[in-house]
Amino acid sequence: MSNTLKHIEKIKERIKESKELSDEEKSNAVEHIQEWYAEDKAWGAFIGELAKISPKVEAILVELGLI
């Protein structure tokens, strides 16, 4: 498991264990974390595929700080 996934799992566990948050707040927070992670992962896959098109495209993405 990657470090990112380990951190996400720790965050989700802490949220679930929280006594200050309502069940609805816990559920919403965990749902948002999962959505954000999926979006970030999808963005990374997209950028990775763009970089494979050509070394020139990859250079542009590096220049923009995207990879």
Rosetta blueprint (number, residue, H / E / L):
1 M L
2 S L
3 N H
4 T H
5 L H
6 K H
7 H H
8 I H
9 E H
10 K H
11 I H
12 K H
13 E H
14 R H
15 I H
16 K H
17 E H
18 S L
19 K L
20 E L
21 L L
22 S L
23 D H
24 E H
25 E H
26 K H
27 S H
28 N H
29 A H
30 V H
31 E H
32 H H
33 I H
34 Q H
35 E H
36 W H
37 Y H
38 A H
39 E H
40 D H
41 K H
42 A H
43 W H
44 G H
45 A H
46 F H
47 I H
48 G H
49 E H
50 L H
51 A H
52 K H
53 I H
54 S L
55 P H
56 K H
57 V H
58 E H
59 A H
60 I H
61 L H
62 V H
63 E H
64 L L
65 G L
66 L L
67 I L
